[in-house]
Amino acid sequence: MNERKITVAYAAKVLNKCQQFVRVGLQRGTLPIGIAEKMPNSSKYTYYISPKLLEEFSGYKIKEKGSEKNG
Protein backbone atom coordinates (compact mmCIF):
# COMPACT_ATOMS: atom_id res chain seq x y z
CA MET A 1 0.00 0.00 0.00
CA ASN A 2 1.39 3.40 -0.93
CA GLU A 3 1.05 6.24 1.58
CA ARG A 4 -1.43 8.72 0.16
CA LYS A 5 -3.92 11.31 1.28
CA ILE A 6 -7.17 9.85 2.53
CA THR A 7 -10.01 12.35 2.45
CA VAL A 8 -12.86 12.56 4.95
CA ALA A 9 -15.23 11.71 2.08
CA TYR A 10 -13.28 8.55 1.20
CA ALA A 11 -13.07 7.42 4.84
CA ALA A 12 -16.81 7.98 5.23
CA LYS A 13 -17.45 5.85 2.14
CA VAL A 14 -15.21 3.05 3.45
CA LEU A 15 -16.93 3.15 6.86
CA ASN A 16 -20.40 3.47 5.33
CA LYS A 17 -21.01 6.58 7.45
CA CYS A 18 -21.59 10.24 6.71
CA GLN A 19 -18.69 12.69 6.50
CA GLN A 20 -19.86 14.47 9.66
CA PHE A 21 -19.51 11.19 11.60
CA VAL A 22 -15.86 10.98 10.53
CA ARG A 23 -15.14 14.65 11.29
CA VAL A 24 -16.69 14.56 14.76
CA GLY A 25 -15.10 11.21 15.59
CA LEU A 26 -11.67 12.56 14.69
CA GLN A 27 -12.26 15.82 16.58
CA ARG A 28 -13.34 13.95 19.73
CA GLY A 29 -10.62 11.32 19.42
CA THR A 30 -13.18 8.50 19.40
CA LEU A 31 -12.47 7.33 15.84
CA PRO A 32 -9.00 5.72 15.86
CA ILE A 33 -8.10 6.31 12.22
CA GLY A 34 -6.27 9.62 12.40
CA ILE A 35 -6.30 13.07 13.94
CA ALA A 36 -8.09 16.40 13.71
CA GLU A 37 -6.16 19.60 14.40
CA LYS A 38 -7.85 22.92 14.99
CA MET A 39 -6.34 25.64 12.82
CA PRO A 40 -4.72 28.54 14.72
CA ASN A 41 -7.01 31.53 15.26
CA SER A 42 -9.89 29.71 13.55
CA SER A 43 -12.85 27.46 14.24
CA LYS A 44 -11.85 25.22 11.32
CA TYR A 45 -10.08 21.86 11.50
CA THR A 46 -7.64 20.02 9.29
CA TYR A 47 -7.72 16.22 9.21
CA TYR A 48 -5.16 13.48 8.73
CA ILE A 49 -6.47 9.96 8.14
CA SER A 50 -3.94 7.15 8.15
CA PRO A 51 -4.46 4.59 5.38
CA LYS A 52 -3.04 1.87 7.65
CA LEU A 53 -5.29 2.75 10.61
CA LEU A 54 -8.34 3.01 8.34
CA GLU A 55 -7.58 -0.46 6.93
CA GLU A 56 -7.11 -1.94 10.39
CA PHE A 57 -10.25 -0.33 11.81
CA SER A 58 -12.53 -1.04 8.86
CA GLY A 59 -11.12 -4.32 7.58
CA TYR A 60 -11.33 -2.79 4.09
CA LYS A 61 -8.27 -2.93 1.83
CA ILE A 62 -7.47 0.64 0.81
CA LYS A 63 -6.97 0.86 -2.95
CA GLU A 64 -3.82 2.22 -4.53
CA LYS A 65 -3.27 5.88 -5.33
CA GLY A 66 -5.74 7.29 -7.82
CA SER A 67 -8.40 4.71 -7.02
CA GLU A 68 -10.43 7.16 -4.95
CA LYS A 69 -11.59 8.85 -8.15
CA ASN A 70 -12.48 5.48 -9.69
CA GLY A 71 -14.80 4.32 -7.03
Steps between C-alpha positions, in 0.01 A plus 500: 500500500639840407466784751252748358251759612175354625216750492215521750263415213695184412521387864126556539436287191724220631328510841153532347439811712442866426790745479383678816535172694865479393572867576345491847659165583843635410441826689392313815772237469244218498571383144847339502590559136683831518497845654321833477693820569331832559651772283662790690271799554212318329204275569600276208677164518744316279492120492756226452369148441753219501448244223642228727275588796195526273576153359547352846186661642272429205641172372479653151806486274580857398550522124815636342555866420253641251234242580297745707384669180411163346268384766 
